[in-house]
Structures are given as structure tokens and as C-alpha cells.
Amino acid sequence: MASSLGARWAFTHGMWAFCVASPGELIALGRDYHLRCIAERIRCPTLVCEADADPFWQGQPEQLFAALTCPKTLLRFTTEEGAGAHCHVGAHTLFHQRAFDWLDDVVGSSGPRPAA
């Protein structure tokens, strides 16, 4: 953590988010943080997003997508389009457009749209 700003942020943010006091506790807690035996019980339409250069969750979007039995969509975001980083940092507008388009397709509009 002393030599990596990214590691320092990941551990301190994770410790704060999960209310644990040490990086070791965070790692131990992470071992039990999964959707095994849960994903197949999800029934609502589900959007799964993948960032091709995500340093934290490589392969996990595909695993979740495969485990889902509900209506599902996998959106892939790439480094070439500026959206390959974790949480699509650098291309939030692109992410929002695709996510809102998916919501519009799946849920639809419940009222009039604002004037353009």
C-alpha cells in the first residue's frame, strides 16, 4: 500500500465499505462474498457489464452471466472506446447511454419523455 496508490485506495475504500479494520480482514471477508447458489434464483431481467481491462474482476462478469437463468444481457466495454477500466471510468457517458438504453428496452417508459 505504501508504494501503490491504487492498492492503497482499494484496501482503504474496501475496509471502509465493509466496516473492517485491516486489509487481512477485507481479504478474508472477500472469500465469502459471492453469488454462488444465489445467481440462479434471480428472476428479474439483469444487466451484467464487463470492462475488458478491469484489474479487479476479470472473468467474473462472464461467470455471473453464465449462472443467471433469468432474462439477461451482457454488455462489453472496451479500452478502445475508453470504457475498459473498472466501473468504465473515462467513459461514463457511454456507460450511461448503454445502461439507460437497456433499461428503456427492458422496462420501458412509464410516462412522457422530456422534450429534446
C-alpha atoms as a printed R data frame, in Angstrom:
    type eleno elety resid chain resno       x       y       z
1   ATOM     1    CA   MET     A     1   0.000   0.000   0.000
2   ATOM     2    CA   ALA     A     2   2.947   2.324   0.647
3   ATOM     3    CA   SER     A     3   4.166   2.064  -2.954
4   ATOM     4    CA   SER     A     4   0.874   1.781  -4.858
5   ATOM     5    CA   LEU     A     5  -1.786   4.457  -4.850
6   ATOM     6    CA   GLY     A     6  -4.235   2.021  -6.464
7   ATOM     7    CA   ALA     A     7  -3.684  -0.654  -3.811
8   ATOM     8    CA   ARG     A     8  -3.934   1.919  -1.036
9   ATOM     9    CA   TRP     A     9  -7.260   3.172  -2.400
10  ATOM    10    CA   ALA     A    10  -8.627  -0.342  -2.981
11  ATOM    11    CA   PHE     A    11  -7.816  -1.508   0.534
12  ATOM    12    CA   THR     A    12  -8.808   1.650   2.421
13  ATOM    13    CA   HIS     A    13 -12.033   2.024   0.450
14  ATOM    14    CA   GLY     A    14 -12.825  -1.685   0.824
15  ATOM    15    CA   MET     A    15 -12.152  -1.576   4.577
16  ATOM    16    CA   TRP     A    16 -14.477   1.424   4.881
17  ATOM    17    CA   ALA     A    17 -17.208  -0.089   2.674
18  ATOM    18    CA   PHE     A    18 -17.230  -3.419   4.521
19  ATOM    19    CA   CYS     A    19 -16.603  -1.991   8.005
20  ATOM    20    CA   VAL     A    20 -13.424  -3.961   8.712
21  ATOM    21    CA   ALA     A    21 -10.245  -2.779  10.416
22  ATOM    22    CA   SER     A    22  -7.455  -4.338   8.354
23  ATOM    23    CA   PRO     A    23  -6.555  -5.440   4.824
24  ATOM    24    CA   GLY     A    24  -6.377  -9.022   6.085
25  ATOM    25    CA   GLU     A    25  -9.960  -8.859   7.347
26  ATOM    26    CA   LEU     A    26 -11.051  -7.446   3.991
27  ATOM    27    CA   ILE     A    27  -9.382 -10.285   2.099
28  ATOM    28    CA   ALA     A    28 -10.926 -12.892   4.435
29  ATOM    29    CA   LEU     A    29 -14.355 -11.306   4.062
30  ATOM    30    CA   GLY     A    30 -13.987 -11.304   0.285
31  ATOM    31    CA   ARG     A    31 -13.672 -15.080   0.204
32  ATOM    32    CA   ASP     A    32 -17.320 -15.387   1.265
33  ATOM    33    CA   TYR     A    33 -18.587 -12.561  -0.952
34  ATOM    34    CA   HIS     A    34 -20.046 -14.305  -3.992
35  ATOM    35    CA   LEU     A    35 -23.259 -15.144  -5.812
36  ATOM    36    CA   ARG     A    36 -22.860 -18.928  -5.863
37  ATOM    37    CA   CYS     A    37 -26.243 -20.579  -5.243
38  ATOM    38    CA   ILE     A    38 -27.830 -17.124  -5.464
39  ATOM    39    CA   ALA     A    39 -27.464 -16.039  -9.098
40  ATOM    40    CA   GLU     A    40 -29.764 -18.759 -10.389
41  ATOM    41    CA   ARG     A    41 -32.514 -17.527  -8.033
42  ATOM    42    CA   ILE     A    42 -32.539 -14.031  -9.576
43  ATOM    43    CA   ARG     A    43 -35.719 -13.697 -11.650
44  ATOM    44    CA   CYS     A    44 -35.791 -10.088 -12.837
45  ATOM    45    CA   PRO     A    45 -34.070  -9.049 -16.060
46  ATOM    46    CA   THR     A    46 -30.418  -8.460 -15.248
47  ATOM    47    CA   LEU     A    47 -27.754  -6.341 -16.896
48  ATOM    48    CA   VAL     A    48 -24.181  -7.543 -16.451
49  ATOM    49    CA   CYS     A    49 -21.364  -5.230 -17.569
50  ATOM    50    CA   GLU     A    50 -17.796  -6.190 -18.357
51  ATOM    51    CA   ALA     A    51 -14.788  -3.881 -18.678
52  ATOM    52    CA   ASP     A    52 -12.039  -5.562 -20.683
53  ATOM    53    CA   ALA     A    53  -9.198  -4.084 -18.611
54  ATOM    54    CA   ASP     A    54 -10.775  -4.272 -15.139
55  ATOM    55    CA   PRO     A    55  -7.918  -5.102 -12.748
56  ATOM    56    CA   PHE     A    56 -10.228  -6.411 -10.018
57  ATOM    57    CA   TRP     A    57 -12.900  -8.639 -11.534
58  ATOM    58    CA   GLN     A    58 -11.531 -10.232 -14.724
59  ATOM    59    CA   GLY     A    59 -13.734 -13.151 -15.767
60  ATOM    60    CA   GLN     A    60 -16.379 -12.590 -13.105
61  ATOM    61    CA   PRO     A    61 -18.969 -10.861 -15.319
62  ATOM    62    CA   GLU     A    62 -18.957 -13.886 -17.621
63  ATOM    63    CA   GLN     A    63 -19.260 -16.283 -14.673
64  ATOM    64    CA   LEU     A    64 -22.237 -14.359 -13.293
65  ATOM    65    CA   PHE     A    65 -23.842 -14.148 -16.727
66  ATOM    66    CA   ALA     A    66 -23.478 -17.903 -17.210
67  ATOM    67    CA   ALA     A    67 -25.032 -18.624 -13.806
68  ATOM    68    CA   LEU     A    68 -28.086 -16.428 -14.361
69  ATOM    69    CA   THR     A    69 -31.237 -18.207 -15.530
70  ATOM    70    CA   CYS     A    70 -33.350 -15.047 -15.836
71  ATOM    71    CA   PRO     A    71 -33.589 -12.802 -18.893
72  ATOM    72    CA   LYS     A    72 -30.097 -11.359 -19.112
73  ATOM    73    CA   THR     A    73 -27.831  -9.103 -21.148
74  ATOM    74    CA   LEU     A    74 -24.039  -8.872 -21.122
75  ATOM    75    CA   LEU     A    75 -22.623  -5.524 -22.217
76  ATOM    76    CA   ARG     A    76 -18.918  -5.456 -23.003
77  ATOM    77    CA   PHE     A    77 -16.979  -2.218 -22.712
78  ATOM    78    CA   THR     A    78 -13.538  -1.894 -24.281
79  ATOM    79    CA   THR     A    79 -10.387   0.066 -23.747
80  ATOM    80    CA   GLU     A    80 -10.547   1.194 -27.390
81  ATOM    81    CA   GLU     A    81 -13.804   3.037 -26.707
82  ATOM    82    CA   GLY     A    82 -12.401   4.455 -23.450
83  ATOM    83    CA   ALA     A    83 -14.563   2.285 -21.210
84  ATOM    84    CA   GLY     A    84 -12.303  -0.669 -20.402
85  ATOM    85    CA   ALA     A    85 -11.378   0.419 -16.866
86  ATOM    86    CA   HIS     A    86 -13.081  -0.648 -13.634
87  ATOM    87    CA   CYS     A    87 -16.560   0.943 -13.468
88  ATOM    88    CA   HIS     A    88 -15.924   2.227 -17.011
89  ATOM    89    CA   VAL     A    89 -14.025   5.219 -15.642
90  ATOM    90    CA   GLY     A    90 -13.256   7.551 -18.506
91  ATOM    91    CA   ALA     A    91 -16.423   6.765 -20.414
92  ATOM    92    CA   HIS     A    92 -19.304   7.282 -18.027
93  ATOM    93    CA   THR     A    93 -21.377   8.925 -20.744
94  ATOM    94    CA   LEU     A    94 -21.066   5.812 -22.914
95  ATOM    95    CA   PHE     A    95 -21.865   3.543 -19.960
96  ATOM    96    CA   HIS     A    96 -24.910   5.632 -19.003
97  ATOM    97    CA   GLN     A    97 -26.203   5.683 -22.579
98  ATOM    98    CA   ARG     A    98 -25.970   1.901 -22.918
99  ATOM    99    CA   ALA     A    99 -27.375   1.214 -19.448
100 ATOM   100    CA   PHE     A   100 -30.297   3.599 -19.920
101 ATOM   101    CA   ASP     A   101 -30.966   2.169 -23.397
102 ATOM   102    CA   TRP     A   102 -31.095  -1.293 -21.805
103 ATOM   103    CA   LEU     A   103 -33.482  -0.055 -19.116
104 ATOM   104    CA   ASP     A   104 -35.668   1.562 -21.758
105 ATOM   105    CA   ASP     A   105 -35.737  -1.679 -23.765
106 ATOM   106    CA   VAL     A   106 -36.429  -3.910 -20.769
107 ATOM   107    CA   VAL     A   107 -38.592  -1.770 -18.507
108 ATOM   108    CA   GLY     A   108 -39.886   0.758 -20.987
109 ATOM   109    CA   SER     A   109 -41.178   4.222 -20.377
110 ATOM   110    CA   SER     A   110 -43.899   4.820 -17.812
111 ATOM   111    CA   GLY     A   111 -44.706   8.300 -18.997
112 ATOM   112    CA   PRO     A   112 -43.994  11.033 -21.465
113 ATOM   113    CA   ARG     A   113 -40.379  11.719 -22.327
114 ATOM   114    CA   PRO     A   114 -38.992  15.201 -21.792
115 ATOM   115    CA   ALA     A   115 -38.742  17.377 -24.874
116 ATOM   116    CA   ALA     A   116 -35.376  17.114 -26.596
